[in-house]
Amino acid sequence: MSDFYSVFWDYYVAILTTVSVVACAWLLWSQGRRRVTIVQGQQPDTTGHVWDGDLREYQNPMPRWWILLFYITIVFSIIYLILFPGLGTQFKGVLGWSQVKQHADEVKAADAKYGPIFAAYLAQPLEQVAADARGRQMGERIFLNNCAQCHGSDARGSRGFPNLTDNVWYWGGTPQAIEESIANGRQAAMPPMAAALGGGDSLTDVVHYVLSLSNSAHDSVRAARGKEKFAACAACHGPDGKGNPALGSRDLTQKGWLYGQTVAGITDTITKGRGGVMPAHKGILSDAEIHLVAAYVYSLSHQPAAAKQ
């Protein structure tokens, strides 16, 4: 938006604001000078507006107390424009206030108040923070503000977004791996593999073999035929289907699939491929906040450890 900015708008705002205040004051002054002389036996002037047959609007000036209230608002506006930046960015106001400065001051005050608490948790091992009730509570609040949009307020995820309460981890479920995922993000890519598997019945055979790896409902005959063709997938998922955390490839022997653990769902994944992005939060959260939210996430799938305290 800075490309569209011009100092002209500063002067435009300043002049328009000043003229409006002066015009309002002049209007009040001019109307306040009017006097109404009532001559006995003569009807007073009206605006011509009549309601209910006999209610007429008289051409009288506004009451003094009403005019006084308007004068008070004008005085208030002048004082405000002197103290605060209400006339564009060229005049900062006597107090030098700005929303940026106020935010910076509030952040500074918060850092002074909560900084030592965050620093204390940052110095502790992640498992120890996960076992601390207060640390988990702080991590949960950070999670709800920054992660719940994708993973849900209960961290159970949804279609395309991982469930963080189970033991299924694409990039590893160690404290270090979780913290790395939050800090630097992840970029997952499952390429379309239907052509490489031959499509048609060959593809369906591989799907049933994949289902057999997690003891899900499958056709054993088709699974036996698909085992040999699964070699095309072994580069990422491994010959035993247990995946590779370094690549973010899924362990196919576990249940709880992101896009459905059915013949139709897996066929669709193999045919179209999948792509997922976990955004990096290093520039959004501090190191201590990342440490706390990682500890909270870790505690969700390690309840016994978290319950020690």
NORCOR-V479610 format. One line per field, one symbol per residue. ss: DSSP state (@ for helix, = for strand, . for the rest). A space follows every 10 residues. Layout:
ss = ???
This chain:
ss = .@@@..@@@@ @@@@@@@@@@ @@@@@@@@@@ @@........ .....===== =...====.. ...@@@@@@@ @@@@@@@@@@ @@@....... ........@@ @@@@@@@@@@ @@@@@@@@@@ @@...@@@@@ ..@@@@@@@@ @@@@@@.@@@ @......=.. =......... ....@@@@@@ @@@@.===== .........@ @@@@@@@@@@ @@@......@ @@@@@@@@@@ @@@@@@@... ...=....=. .......... ..@@@@@@@@ @@.=====.. ......@@@@ @@@@@@@@@@ ..@@@@...
